[in-house]
Amino acid sequence: MDNIPTIDINDINLENIFLHYTSKDNIYSIFKNGLEPRIGENAKGLEQTKKVFFTIGEKNALIIMDVWLKWLMSRPKNKYIYRLGAYFMKQSYFPKFIYDVIFKFYHESNKKFIMACDTLKEILDNSCYLVLDLEENVDYDFEDVDEVKKQAFPRRFLKGVYKYNSDLNSNKMEYWNMHTYSNKVIEPQKIKLLKFQQDISAEKILKYLIDKNFDYVKENLELLYKYYNYIYQEGEK
């Protein structure tokens, strides 16, 4: 860790920060070879090309966590069923009432919510945040498209897992769901490891960001607010 460039969260402008989170196991490889574009396990059947995803600004870093909770609640546990479902949802002949019933059940299930919270907490405990020094028109393009939006997924499905006021009539990507050019590797010199009080844990940093923007989370990010209460309030009892 001594040779890895770091930056403290209190020494950076959080309104314009470009953040990407990844497993702590990837740190040494990333700072040796760069941040490589991939289609992650949860994006198989959704994304079409390999990219590096990131968010812009602290509020969008919070939004993506709220969206992740929605996604974890919507995603079948079985990988085969998940990929099959991702395929059939794009087919015009697939009966829409089926996924309506399934998603309604998932989103209203307290058991599913708790499972999503526990899964996200485990992911964050084993993850870290990277601060990316990206250049427009070199590493990314604000006019680039969201590959999930442009496919034939039902709008009611996207509405259920995207940000509450996302523009689903536009294929453009949004600040909470940005990505680099396809197949673009981010060079090590454009990356720093984010820390908070000498801790690199994404879980600790997320809690700091929630505490710093608590009213915003409470008013706008229902699931993340419930996650915070479940993990930090109920968990401390």
C-alpha positions in Angstrom: 0.0 0.0 0.0 3.0 2.3 0.6 3.5 2.9 -3.2 -0.2 3.4 -4.0 -1.3 7.0 -4.4 -4.1 7.9 -2.0 -6.3 10.9 -1.3 -8.3 11.8 1.8 -12.0 12.4 1.3 -11.6 15.7 3.2 -9.0 17.0 0.7 -11.1 16.8 -2.4 -14.0 18.6 -4.0 -16.9 16.1 -3.6 -19.2 18.0 -5.9 -17.2 17.0 -8.9 -15.4 13.9 -7.8 -15.4 10.9 -10.3 -15.8 7.7 -8.2 -15.6 4.1 -9.0 -15.8 1.3 -6.5 -14.1 -2.1 -6.8 -13.0 -5.1 -4.7 -10.0 -4.5 -2.4 -8.6 -7.6 -4.1 -8.2 -5.6 -7.3 -6.1 -2.8 -5.9 -2.6 -4.0 -6.8 -3.6 -5.1 -10.2 -5.3 -1.8 -11.0 -2.4 0.3 -9.9 -0.1 -1.9 -12.0 -2.1 -2.5 -15.1 -4.8 0.2 -15.0 -8.5 -0.1 -14.5 -9.8 -2.5 -17.1 -13.3 -2.4 -18.6 -15.5 -5.4 -17.9 -19.1 -6.6 -17.9 -19.7 -7.4 -14.3 -21.6 -10.4 -13.0 -24.7 -8.3 -12.3 -24.5 -6.7 -15.7 -24.5 -9.9 -17.8 -27.5 -9.9 -20.1 -27.9 -6.1 -19.7 -24.7 -4.4 -20.9 -23.4 -5.1 -24.4 -19.8 -3.8 -24.3 -17.0 -3.7 -21.7 -16.7 -0.3 -19.9 -15.6 1.3 -16.6 -18.6 2.7 -14.7 -18.3 5.8 -12.5 -20.4 8.5 -10.8 -19.9 12.2 -10.7 -20.3 14.0 -7.4 -21.1 12.8 -3.9 -24.9 12.8 -4.4 -24.7 10.6 -7.4 -22.4 8.2 -5.5 -25.4 7.9 -3.1 -27.9 7.5 -5.8 -26.1 4.6 -7.3 -26.3 2.8 -4.0 -30.0 3.3 -3.8 -30.3 1.9 -7.3 -28.1 -1.0 -6.4 -30.5 -1.9 -3.6 -33.4 -1.7 -6.0 -31.4 -4.0 -8.4 -30.5 -6.5 -5.7 -34.2 -6.7 -4.7 -35.2 -7.2 -8.3 -32.6 -9.8 -9.2 -33.4 -13.5 -8.9 -30.9 -15.3 -6.8 -30.4 -18.1 -9.3 -28.0 -16.9 -12.1 -29.7 -19.1 -14.8 -33.1 -17.6 -14.0 -31.7 -14.1 -14.0 -30.1 -14.4 -17.4 -33.1 -16.1 -18.8 -35.3 -13.4 -17.4 -33.1 -10.7 -18.9 -33.5 -12.3 -22.3 -37.2 -12.8 -22.2 -38.0 -9.3 -20.9 -36.7 -7.9 -24.2 -39.1 -10.0 -26.2 -42.3 -8.4 -27.3 -44.3 -11.6 -26.9 -43.3 -12.1 -23.3 -46.5 -11.5 -21.1 -45.9 -8.3 -19.2 -48.0 -9.3 -16.2 -45.5 -11.9 -15.3 -42.6 -9.6 -14.5 -45.2 -7.1 -12.9 -46.2 -9.8 -10.4 -42.6 -10.9 -9.8 -41.2 -7.4 -9.2 -44.1 -6.3 -7.1 -43.5 -9.4 -4.9 -39.8 -8.7 -4.7 -40.1 -5.0 -4.0 -42.7 -5.5 -1.2 -40.8 -8.4 0.4 -39.1 -7.4 3.7 -37.1 -10.6 3.4 -35.8 -9.6 0.0 -35.0 -6.1 1.4 -33.0 -7.5 4.3 -31.1 -9.8 1.9 -30.3 -6.9 -0.4 -29.0 -4.8 2.6 -26.9 -7.7 3.9 -25.5 -8.3 0.4 -24.6 -4.7 -0.2 -23.0 -4.4 3.2 -20.8 -7.4 2.5 -19.8 -6.0 -0.9 -18.9 -2.6 0.6 -17.0 -4.1 3.5 -14.7 -5.8 0.9 -14.6 -2.8 -1.6 -12.8 0.5 -1.9 -13.4 3.7 -3.8 -11.1 4.9 -6.6 -10.9 8.6 -7.5 -10.6 8.8 -11.3 -8.9 11.8 -13.1 -10.9 11.4 -16.4 -10.8 13.6 -19.5 -13.9 14.3 -21.5 -13.6 13.2 -25.2 -10.5 11.1 -24.2 -11.9 8.7 -21.6 -15.6 9.4 -21.9 -18.3 11.4 -23.7 -21.2 13.0 -21.9 -23.3 12.3 -25.0 -22.6 8.5 -24.9 -25.6 6.2 -24.6 -26.8 4.0 -21.8 -26.8 0.5 -23.4 -29.5 -0.8 -21.0 -31.9 2.1 -21.9 -31.5 1.7 -25.6 -32.4 -2.0 -25.6 -36.0 -3.3 -25.6 -36.4 -3.6 -21.9 -39.9 -2.6 -20.7 -40.0 1.0 -19.4 -41.9 -0.2 -16.3 -38.9 -2.5 -15.5 -36.4 0.3 -15.9 -38.6 2.6 -13.8 -38.5 0.1 -11.1 -34.7 -0.1 -10.9 -33.4 3.3 -12.1 -33.3 6.5 -10.2 -36.7 7.9 -9.3 -36.6 10.7 -11.8 -34.4 9.2 -14.5 -35.2 10.3 -18.1 -36.2 7.0 -19.6 -37.2 8.7 -22.8 -33.6 9.5 -23.5 -30.9 6.9 -24.1 -28.2 9.2 -22.7 -26.3 8.1 -19.6 -26.8 10.0 -16.4 -24.4 11.3 -13.8 -25.1 8.5 -11.4 -24.5 5.9 -14.1 -21.6 7.2 -16.2 -19.2 5.1 -18.1 -16.0 5.4 -20.1 -15.7 4.6 -23.8 -16.1 0.9 -24.5 -12.9 -1.1 -24.1 -11.1 1.9 -22.7 -8.4 1.1 -20.0 -7.9 3.9 -17.4 -4.2 4.3 -16.8 -2.8 3.9 -13.3 -1.6 7.5 -13.2 -5.2 8.7 -13.5 -6.3 6.8 -10.4 -6.0 7.4 -6.6 -7.3 5.3 -3.7 -9.8 7.2 -1.6 -9.5 7.0 2.2 -11.3 8.3 5.2 -9.4 8.6 8.4 -6.8 6.2 7.1 -9.6 3.7 6.2 -10.1 2.7 2.6 -13.3 0.7 3.2 -16.1 1.7 0.8 -18.6 0.9 3.7 -17.0 3.5 5.9 -16.8 6.1 3.1 -20.5 5.5 2.2 -21.6 6.0 5.8 -19.6 9.3 5.8 -21.3 10.4 2.6 -24.8 9.5 4.0 -24.1 11.3 7.3 -22.9 14.4 5.3 -26.0 14.4 3.1 -28.5 12.9 5.5 -31.5 15.1 4.7 -31.0 14.5 1.0 -30.9 10.8 1.5 -34.0 10.8 3.7 -36.0 12.9 1.3 -34.9 11.3 -2.0 -33.4 7.9 -1.6 -35.9 5.7 0.2 -34.1 2.4 0.1 -30.7 3.9 1.0 -32.3 5.6 4.0 -33.9 2.3 5.1 -30.6 0.6 4.5 -28.9 3.1 6.8 -31.4 2.6 9.5 -31.2 -1.2 9.2 -27.4 -1.4 9.2 -26.5 1.4 11.6 -29.5 1.9 13.8 -31.1 -1.5 14.2 -27.6 -3.2 14.0 -26.4 -1.2 17.0 -29.2 -2.2 19.3 
